[in-house]
Amino acid sequence: MRAMATSSARPLALVTGASSGIGASFAKRLARDGHDLVAVARRRDRLEELAASLPGCAVEIVQADLGTDEGLAAVCTIAAERPLALLVNNAGLAHYMPFVDLPADKAQELVRVNVLAPTMIARAAAAPMARRGAGAIINVASLLAFSGAAQMPHLPQRAVYAGTRAFVVTFSQVLAAELAGSGVRVQALCPGIVRTEFHTRQGIDLSARPRAEPDDVVAGSLAGLELGEVVCAPMLEDAGALERLKQAELAVLGAAQVTELASRYRGR
């Protein structure tokens, strides 16, 4: 870990998965907007390169594997102790493959990095933010969080990955409601296919498919945060689709108030 003193005049942001892709774009944009940074990733050399590219920004480099108890505990301690203005839970894994072929250790790693890590880091940061009456938490999910009903051949085998991303969306929505009025904003960021290393590390070639630029995803996320969007899909032109989805979910949840068996099940 390399710590650098931050200026009290500059807000502080913690970004996980900051060494590449969306995380690196968040770090660069936030530095440009006047933030100092705590940059977290597994690859120290990439973090060193990032810090060197951000003159005038104090960068605390934290080399940590969020799939380990030690790495997660170290980042949670920082999130609890530093006066964070913004937390970006961006680190994530995919391990796309059929569920029956997914090794147990990879399934566990998916849940630890995609679910446990953002939950615990958000937990560490949220209470201090609420006490200060200000702050924001951006949890990076994916449009695949909404892919449960999709049977499309071009989509990857994703049972655990999509489930973890759906967790992030619901977690963020409920947390945003809990923190309403505290001064702490929460967003679930749901990008689609983005031009990063995320898929190439899985051996998936998406060069022939349209892909969003990570800088555009970040710009949409920060704009959505200012607009008060709890679920942000930066490339979704029809913003009403998210509202219609919300209303459909509320209609389904309404069944919790009904005690009579639905008619389609009677007499079977």
ZIUR-V883768 format. One record per residue. RES is the residue in one small letter. SS is DSSP state (helix for helix, strand for strand, loop for the rest). PHI is phi in whole degrees, 0 to 359 (NA if undefined). D_FIRST is the distance of its C-alpha to the first C-alpha in Angstrom with 2 decimals. Layout:
# ZIUR-V883768
res=RES ss=SS phi=PHI d_first=D_FIRST
res=RES ss=SS phi=PHI d_first=D_FIRST
This chain:
# ZIUR-V883768
res=m ss=loop phi=NA d_first=0.00
res=r ss=strand phi=239 d_first=3.80
res=a ss=loop phi=260 d_first=6.44
res=m ss=loop phi=231 d_first=9.95
res=a ss=loop phi=296 d_first=13.09
res=t ss=loop phi=259 d_first=15.05
res=s ss=loop phi=278 d_first=18.81
res=s ss=loop phi=296 d_first=20.80
res=a ss=loop phi=277 d_first=23.26
res=r ss=loop phi=250 d_first=21.09
res=p ss=loop phi=295 d_first=20.43
res=l ss=strand phi=247 d_first=16.96
res=a ss=strand phi=239 d_first=16.44
res=l ss=strand phi=252 d_first=13.98
res=v ss=strand phi=236 d_first=14.60
res=t ss=strand phi=268 d_first=13.94
res=g ss=loop phi=63 d_first=14.98
res=a ss=loop phi=276 d_first=14.24
res=s ss=loop phi=279 d_first=14.33
res=s ss=loop phi=198 d_first=18.13
res=g ss=helix phi=58 d_first=21.37
res=i ss=helix phi=298 d_first=21.85
res=g ss=helix phi=298 d_first=18.19
res=a ss=helix phi=296 d_first=17.86
res=s ss=helix phi=295 d_first=21.22
res=f ss=helix phi=300 d_first=20.21
res=a ss=helix phi=301 d_first=17.25
res=k ss=helix phi=293 d_first=19.70
res=r ss=helix phi=294 d_first=22.51
res=l ss=helix phi=294 d_first=20.70
res=a ss=helix phi=298 d_first=19.44
res=r ss=helix phi=296 d_first=23.06
res=d ss=loop phi=276 d_first=24.35
res=g ss=loop phi=106 d_first=22.56
res=h ss=loop phi=269 d_first=19.39
res=d ss=strand phi=271 d_first=15.98
res=l ss=strand phi=228 d_first=13.26
res=v ss=strand phi=250 d_first=10.35
res=a ss=strand phi=254 d_first=10.12
res=v ss=strand phi=244 d_first=9.50
res=a ss=strand phi=190 d_first=10.77
res=r ss=loop phi=277 d_first=11.13
res=r ss=loop phi=260 d_first=11.58
res=r ss=helix phi=297 d_first=8.90
res=d ss=helix phi=299 d_first=12.03
res=r ss=helix phi=293 d_first=13.37
res=l ss=helix phi=294 d_first=10.52
res=e ss=helix phi=297 d_first=10.82
res=e ss=helix phi=297 d_first=14.51
res=l ss=helix phi=299 d_first=14.42
res=a ss=helix phi=300 d_first=12.77
res=a ss=helix phi=293 d_first=15.34
res=s ss=loop phi=275 d_first=18.07
res=l ss=loop phi=239 d_first=17.69
res=p ss=loop phi=297 d_first=19.05
res=g ss=loop phi=87 d_first=19.58
res=c ss=loop phi=248 d_first=16.88
res=a ss=loop phi=282 d_first=13.83
res=v ss=strand phi=240 d_first=10.89
res=e ss=strand phi=264 d_first=7.58
res=i ss=strand phi=270 d_first=5.63
res=v ss=strand phi=234 d_first=4.77
res=q ss=strand phi=275 d_first=6.02
res=a ss=loop phi=208 d_first=8.63
res=d ss=loop phi=260 d_first=12.33
res=l ss=loop phi=288 d_first=14.35
res=g ss=loop phi=276 d_first=17.23
res=t ss=loop phi=247 d_first=15.96
res=d ss=helix phi=299 d_first=16.35
res=e ss=helix phi=294 d_first=12.99
res=g ss=helix phi=296 d_first=11.13
res=l ss=helix phi=294 d_first=13.64
res=a ss=helix phi=298 d_first=13.61
res=a ss=helix phi=297 d_first=9.95
res=v ss=helix phi=288 d_first=10.75
res=c ss=helix phi=298 d_first=14.15
res=t ss=helix phi=298 d_first=13.09
res=i ss=helix phi=296 d_first=11.35
res=a ss=helix phi=298 d_first=14.51
res=a ss=helix phi=281 d_first=16.73
res=e ss=helix phi=262 d_first=15.49
res=r ss=loop phi=274 d_first=14.83
res=p ss=loop phi=280 d_first=18.16
res=l ss=strand phi=288 d_first=17.89
res=a ss=strand phi=272 d_first=20.88
res=l ss=strand phi=211 d_first=20.13
res=l ss=strand phi=243 d_first=18.41
res=v ss=strand phi=245 d_first=18.83
res=n ss=strand phi=277 d_first=18.75
res=n ss=loop phi=252 d_first=19.14
res=a ss=loop phi=302 d_first=17.60
res=g ss=loop phi=196 d_first=20.63
res=l ss=loop phi=232 d_first=22.60
res=a ss=loop phi=245 d_first=26.30
res=h ss=loop phi=48 d_first=27.70
res=y ss=loop phi=296 d_first=31.10
res=m ss=loop phi=182 d_first=33.92
res=p ss=loop phi=304 d_first=36.95
res=f ss=helix phi=303 d_first=36.14
res=v ss=helix phi=290 d_first=38.30
res=d ss=helix phi=260 d_first=36.34
res=l ss=loop phi=286 d_first=32.83
res=p ss=loop phi=299 d_first=31.37
res=a ss=helix phi=301 d_first=30.46
res=d ss=helix phi=292 d_first=26.85
res=k ss=helix phi=287 d_first=26.46
res=a ss=helix phi=298 d_first=28.27
res=q ss=helix phi=295 d_first=26.00
res=e ss=helix phi=297 d_first=22.87
res=l ss=helix phi=302 d_first=24.50
res=v ss=helix phi=292 d_first=25.15
res=r ss=helix phi=294 d_first=21.74
res=v ss=helix phi=282 d_first=19.83
res=n ss=helix phi=272 d_first=22.65
res=v ss=helix phi=242 d_first=24.03
res=l ss=helix phi=297 d_first=22.09
res=a ss=helix phi=299 d_first=18.66
res=p ss=helix phi=297 d_first=20.15
res=t ss=helix phi=296 d_first=22.44
res=m ss=helix phi=288 d_first=20.02
res=i ss=helix phi=290 d_first=17.53
res=a ss=helix phi=297 d_first=20.68
res=r ss=helix phi=299 d_first=22.02
res=a ss=helix phi=295 d_first=19.09
res=a ss=helix phi=273 d_first=19.41
res=a ss=helix phi=294 d_first=23.20
res=a ss=helix phi=296 d_first=24.49
res=p ss=helix phi=299 d_first=22.68
res=m ss=helix phi=300 d_first=23.72
res=a ss=helix phi=296 d_first=27.24
res=r ss=helix phi=295 d_first=27.41
res=r ss=helix phi=280 d_first=26.57
res=g ss=loop phi=77 d_first=29.08
res=a ss=loop phi=198 d_first=27.05
res=g ss=strand phi=148 d_first=24.42
res=a ss=strand phi=211 d_first=24.34
res=i ss=strand phi=233 d_first=22.97
res=i ss=strand phi=249 d_first=23.44
res=n ss=strand phi=255 d_first=23.48
res=v ss=strand phi=279 d_first=24.01
res=a ss=loop phi=245 d_first=26.88
res=s ss=loop phi=189 d_first=29.56
res=l ss=helix phi=296 d_first=33.28
res=l ss=helix phi=293 d_first=33.59
res=a ss=helix phi=299 d_first=33.24
res=f ss=helix phi=254 d_first=36.90
res=s ss=loop phi=262 d_first=38.01
res=g ss=loop phi=302 d_first=39.48
res=a ss=loop phi=272 d_first=43.02
res=a ss=loop phi=275 d_first=42.50
res=q ss=loop phi=247 d_first=44.13
res=m ss=loop phi=239 d_first=43.41
res=p ss=loop phi=297 d_first=43.27
res=h ss=loop phi=280 d_first=40.60
res=l ss=loop phi=282 d_first=38.06
res=p ss=loop phi=287 d_first=35.70
res=q ss=loop phi=291 d_first=36.11
res=r ss=loop phi=211 d_first=33.74
res=a ss=helix phi=308 d_first=34.88
res=v ss=helix phi=285 d_first=31.53
res=y ss=helix phi=301 d_first=29.53
res=a ss=helix phi=297 d_first=32.12
res=g ss=helix phi=298 d_first=32.27
res=t ss=helix phi=294 d_first=28.56
res=r ss=helix phi=288 d_first=28.95
res=a ss=helix phi=296 d_first=32.09
res=f ss=helix phi=303 d_first=30.25
res=v ss=helix phi=300 d_first=27.74
res=v ss=helix phi=295 d_first=30.75
res=t ss=helix phi=296 d_first=32.68
res=f ss=helix phi=305 d_first=29.76
res=s ss=helix phi=294 d_first=29.04
res=q ss=helix phi=296 d_first=32.76
res=v ss=helix phi=291 d_first=33.29
res=l ss=helix phi=296 d_first=30.19
res=a ss=helix phi=301 d_first=31.37
res=a ss=helix phi=293 d_first=34.74
res=e ss=helix phi=297 d_first=33.38
res=l ss=loop phi=268 d_first=31.43
res=a ss=loop phi=304 d_first=34.34
res=g ss=loop phi=88 d_first=35.26
res=s ss=loop phi=271 d_first=31.95
res=g ss=loop phi=92 d_first=30.65
res=v ss=strand phi=256 d_first=27.98
res=r ss=strand phi=260 d_first=28.62
res=v ss=strand phi=227 d_first=27.70
res=q ss=strand phi=223 d_first=28.16
res=a ss=strand phi=259 d_first=28.28
res=l ss=strand phi=265 d_first=27.87
res=c ss=loop phi=238 d_first=30.09
res=p ss=loop phi=281 d_first=30.06
res=g ss=loop phi=265 d_first=32.36
res=i ss=loop phi=278 d_first=31.83
res=v ss=strand phi=238 d_first=29.27
res=r ss=loop phi=283 d_first=28.80
res=t ss=loop phi=222 d_first=25.37
res=e ss=loop phi=277 d_first=24.17
res=f ss=loop phi=304 d_first=24.50
res=h ss=loop phi=275 d_first=28.02
res=t ss=helix phi=296 d_first=27.95
res=r ss=helix phi=294 d_first=25.34
res=q ss=helix phi=269 d_first=28.12
res=g ss=loop phi=77 d_first=30.63
res=i ss=loop phi=257 d_first=32.42
res=d ss=loop phi=265 d_first=34.04
res=l ss=loop phi=249 d_first=34.55
res=s ss=loop phi=297 d_first=35.45
res=a ss=loop phi=271 d_first=38.99
res=r ss=loop phi=256 d_first=38.06
res=p ss=loop phi=298 d_first=37.41
res=r ss=loop phi=223 d_first=33.75
res=a ss=strand phi=283 d_first=32.21
res=e ss=loop phi=273 d_first=29.76
res=p ss=helix phi=301 d_first=26.28
res=d ss=helix phi=297 d_first=26.74
res=d ss=helix phi=290 d_first=29.96
res=v ss=helix phi=299 d_first=28.43
res=v ss=helix phi=295 d_first=25.91
res=a ss=helix phi=300 d_first=28.80
res=g ss=helix phi=295 d_first=30.89
res=s ss=helix phi=298 d_first=28.32
res=l ss=helix phi=292 d_first=27.82
res=a ss=helix phi=294 d_first=31.59
res=g ss=helix phi=296 d_first=32.24
res=l ss=helix phi=298 d_first=30.03
res=e ss=helix phi=293 d_first=32.20
res=l ss=helix phi=281 d_first=35.28
res=g ss=loop phi=84 d_first=34.32
res=e ss=loop phi=283 d_first=34.09
res=v ss=loop phi=279 d_first=32.51
res=v ss=strand phi=250 d_first=32.92
res=c ss=strand phi=243 d_first=32.27
res=a ss=loop phi=244 d_first=33.55
res=p ss=loop phi=300 d_first=33.08
res=m ss=loop phi=258 d_first=35.65
res=l ss=loop phi=272 d_first=38.26
res=e ss=loop phi=289 d_first=41.13
res=d ss=loop phi=275 d_first=43.14
res=a ss=loop phi=297 d_first=41.20
res=g ss=helix phi=295 d_first=44.14
res=a ss=helix phi=298 d_first=43.18
res=l ss=helix phi=292 d_first=40.32
res=e ss=helix phi=292 d_first=42.79
res=r ss=helix phi=295 d_first=45.31
res=l ss=helix phi=297 d_first=42.76
res=k ss=helix phi=300 d_first=41.96
res=q ss=helix phi=293 d_first=45.68
res=a ss=helix phi=296 d_first=46.25
res=e ss=helix phi=297 d_first=43.56
res=l ss=helix phi=295 d_first=45.19
res=a ss=helix phi=294 d_first=48.54
res=v ss=helix phi=295 d_first=47.36
res=l ss=helix phi=297 d_first=45.75
res=g ss=helix phi=300 d_first=49.12
res=a ss=helix phi=295 d_first=50.50
res=a ss=helix phi=294 d_first=48.71
res=q ss=helix phi=266 d_first=51.45
res=v ss=loop phi=252 d_first=54.26
res=t ss=loop phi=254 d_first=55.78
res=e ss=loop phi=271 d_first=58.45
res=l ss=loop phi=299 d_first=57.85
res=a ss=loop phi=300 d_first=57.69
res=s ss=helix phi=300 d_first=61.06
res=r ss=helix phi=293 d_first=59.86
res=y ss=helix phi=258 d_first=59.16
res=r ss=loop phi=285 d_first=62.40
res=g ss=loop phi=75 d_first=65.10
res=r ss=loop phi=268 d_first=63.14
